[in-house]
Amino acid sequence: MQIFVGLGNPGAKYANNRHNIGFMALDRIAADHGFAPWRGKFQGKVSEGRLGGEKVILLKPETFMNLSGQSVGEALRFYKATVEDLTVFHDELDLAPGKCRVKQGGGHAGHNGLRSIHQHVGEAYARVRIGIGHPGRKEAVAGYVLHDFPKADENWIDDLLRGMSDGAPDLAKGDSGRFMNAVALRVAPPRSSNTAAKPAKTPAKIKEPQTQEPAEDTRSPLQKLKDKFS
């Protein structure tokens, strides 16, 4: 069994914030793969289903971001799961918008949701880092992550969420490489060439020099003889 956690803040006010893209990822997975309706549990919302042959629990903590670990710890204890069974989907300032990376273990890099999870269950869990870009100044980060995605970002967000949903069964069985391939096929699909190959140019024909036929000799035999000795 696997537990996928998406990080965000509860309520309509935050629904489209950059900080909530972890919630968005789980919503797409649940919708695309026929998971059970969301229900309240573990200080959050839970949905159960299967990805490939794996049973998967989806959890969206509703404790607000900086207390996410309380919800995650409660879920792991209930299911008798270990931190190795846990994958967390979260926004990542250090990745460009539309980029996605899978990481196993490591620090929290100042992310309040990850910091809280570290405190409650440790750091040896997998993360799906979803790039939202950086505002450029440290003091602008709080306002940036708690601001809605602009309209112009809708296309790449949709492609990225669909890609993560496509690859979710591979992620559930521990194949992060195939998961990333599924994301890439949505975000940067291979281009199909509709341009017909240009025919090879026919070499230009070389014009042969034209030879001029000699004019007909109309002289009489006597004139020819005369001209010969003149």
C-alpha positions in Angstrom: 0.0 0.0 0.0 1.1 3.5 -0.8 0.1 6.9 0.7 0.2 9.9 -1.6 -0.1 13.2 0.2 -0.7 16.5 -1.5 0.2 19.7 0.3 -1.9 22.9 0.3 -4.2 25.0 2.4 -7.9 24.2 2.9 -10.8 26.4 1.7 -11.9 28.1 -1.5 -9.8 31.1 -0.7 -6.6 29.1 -1.3 -7.8 26.7 -3.9 -6.0 28.2 -6.9 -2.9 29.3 -5.0 0.6 28.2 -6.2 1.0 26.7 -2.7 -1.9 24.4 -3.5 -0.6 22.5 -6.5 -0.1 19.4 -4.4 -3.9 19.4 -3.7 -4.5 19.9 -7.5 -2.3 16.9 -8.4 -4.2 14.6 -6.1 -7.6 15.8 -7.3 -6.6 15.0 -10.9 -5.3 11.5 -9.9 -8.5 10.8 -8.0 -10.7 11.9 -10.9 -8.8 10.2 -13.6 -8.4 6.8 -11.9 -11.9 6.4 -10.4 -11.0 6.8 -6.7 -13.7 6.8 -4.0 -15.3 10.1 -3.0 -13.3 12.3 -0.7 -14.2 11.9 3.0 -13.0 13.6 6.2 -10.3 11.7 8.1 -6.9 12.2 9.8 -7.5 16.0 10.0 -7.8 16.1 6.3 -9.6 14.6 3.3 -9.0 11.0 2.2 -9.8 9.0 -1.0 -9.0 5.4 -1.6 -8.4 3.5 -4.9 -6.0 1.5 -6.9 -3.2 2.5 -9.3 -2.2 -0.5 -11.4 -2.0 -3.3 -8.9 -1.3 -1.1 -5.9 -3.8 0.1 -3.3 -3.2 3.8 -2.8 -4.5 6.2 -0.1 -4.7 9.9 -1.2 -4.5 12.4 1.6 -5.0 16.2 1.6 -4.2 17.5 5.1 -6.6 20.3 6.2 -4.5 21.5 9.1 -3.0 24.4 7.1 0.4 24.0 5.5 2.6 24.4 8.6 0.9 21.6 10.5 0.6 19.1 7.7 2.8 16.6 9.6 0.0 16.1 12.2 -2.3 14.7 9.5 0.3 12.7 7.8 1.6 11.1 11.0 -1.9 10.1 12.0 -2.6 8.4 8.7 0.7 6.4 8.7 0.0 5.2 12.3 -3.6 4.2 11.3 -2.5 2.1 8.3 0.6 0.8 10.0 2.6 2.2 7.1 6.2 3.3 7.1 7.8 6.5 5.9 9.0 4.5 2.9 5.4 4.0 1.8 4.9 7.8 1.7 5.1 10.2 -1.3 4.4 13.9 -0.9 3.4 16.2 -3.8 4.4 19.8 -3.2 5.2 23.1 -4.8 8.8 23.8 -5.4 10.3 27.3 -5.7 13.6 26.1 -7.0 12.2 24.6 -10.1 10.9 26.5 -13.1 7.1 26.6 -13.7 6.0 23.4 -15.4 9.1 21.3 -14.3 8.7 18.2 -12.1 11.2 16.1 -10.3 11.1 13.1 -8.0 13.4 13.0 -5.0 13.9 10.5 -2.2 14.6 11.9 1.2 16.6 15.0 1.9 16.0 18.4 3.6 12.8 20.5 3.6 14.5 23.6 2.0 12.4 25.9 4.1 9.0 24.5 2.9 6.7 24.7 5.9 4.7 21.7 4.9 7.8 19.5 4.5 9.2 20.9 7.7 6.2 19.8 9.6 6.2 16.3 8.0 9.9 16.0 9.0 9.0 16.7 12.6 6.3 14.0 12.7 7.6 11.1 10.5 11.2 11.9 9.6 12.7 12.8 6.2 13.1 9.5 4.3 9.9 9.8 2.2 9.6 10.4 -1.5 8.7 13.8 -2.9 7.2 14.9 -6.2 8.6 18.5 -6.5 6.3 20.5 -8.7 8.0 23.7 -10.1 6.2 27.0 -9.6 9.3 29.3 -10.1 10.7 31.9 -7.7 9.6 35.5 -7.4 13.3 36.6 -7.3 13.4 38.1 -3.8 13.2 36.1 -0.5 10.9 38.7 1.1 8.4 38.2 -1.8 8.1 34.4 -1.4 5.1 34.3 1.1 2.9 36.6 -1.1 4.0 34.7 -4.2 3.1 31.2 -3.1 -0.2 32.4 -1.6 -1.2 34.1 -4.8 -3.4 32.4 -7.5 -1.8 31.1 -10.7 -2.3 33.6 -13.5 -4.6 32.7 -16.4 -1.5 32.5 -18.7 -0.3 29.4 -16.7 -3.5 27.4 -17.2 -2.2 25.4 -20.2 1.1 24.2 -18.7 -0.6 23.4 -15.4 -3.2 21.2 -17.1 -0.5 19.4 -19.1 1.6 18.9 -16.0 -1.3 17.6 -13.9 -2.4 15.2 -16.6 1.2 13.9 -17.0 1.5 13.2 -13.3 -1.9 11.4 -13.4 -0.8 9.4 -16.4 2.4 8.3 -14.5 0.8 7.8 -11.1 0.5 3.9 -11.5 4.3 3.8 -12.2 5.0 6.0 -9.3 2.9 3.7 -7.0 5.0 0.8 -7.9 8.3 2.7 -7.4 9.2 3.4 -11.0 10.0 7.1 -10.9 11.7 6.9 -14.4 8.5 5.8 -16.1 6.6 8.4 -14.1 8.8 11.1 -15.4 8.5 9.8 -18.9 4.7 10.1 -18.7 5.0 13.7 -17.4 7.4 14.5 -20.3 5.0 13.1 -22.9 2.3 15.6 -21.7 4.6 18.6 -21.1 6.9 18.3 -24.1 5.4 15.7 -26.5 7.6 14.7 -29.4 7.0 16.8 -32.5 5.5 15.1 -35.6 6.9 16.3 -38.9 4.3 17.2 -41.4 6.7 18.6 -43.9 7.2 16.4 -46.9 10.7 15.7 -47.9 11.9 18.0 -50.6 12.7 16.1 -53.9 16.3 16.2 -54.8 17.2 18.8 -57.4 17.8 17.4 -60.9 21.2 18.5 -62.0 21.0 21.0 -64.8 21.7 19.6 -68.2 25.0 20.7 -69.6 24.5 22.2 -73.0 26.7 20.6 -75.6 28.4 23.0 -78.0 26.6 23.2 -81.3 28.7 22.4 -84.3 27.9 24.4 -87.5 27.7 22.3 -90.6 29.8 23.6 -93.5 27.9 25.5 -96.2 27.3 23.6 -99.5 30.2 24.2 -102.1 28.5 25.4 -105.2 31.7 26.1 -107.2 32.3 24.4 -110.6 35.1 21.9 -110.9 37.0 24.5 -113.0 36.6 27.2 -110.3 37.7 24.8 -107.6 40.9 23.9 -109.6 41.5 27.6 -110.2 41.1 28.5 -106.5 43.4 25.7 -105.5 46.4 27.1 -107.4 45.6 30.7 -107.0 
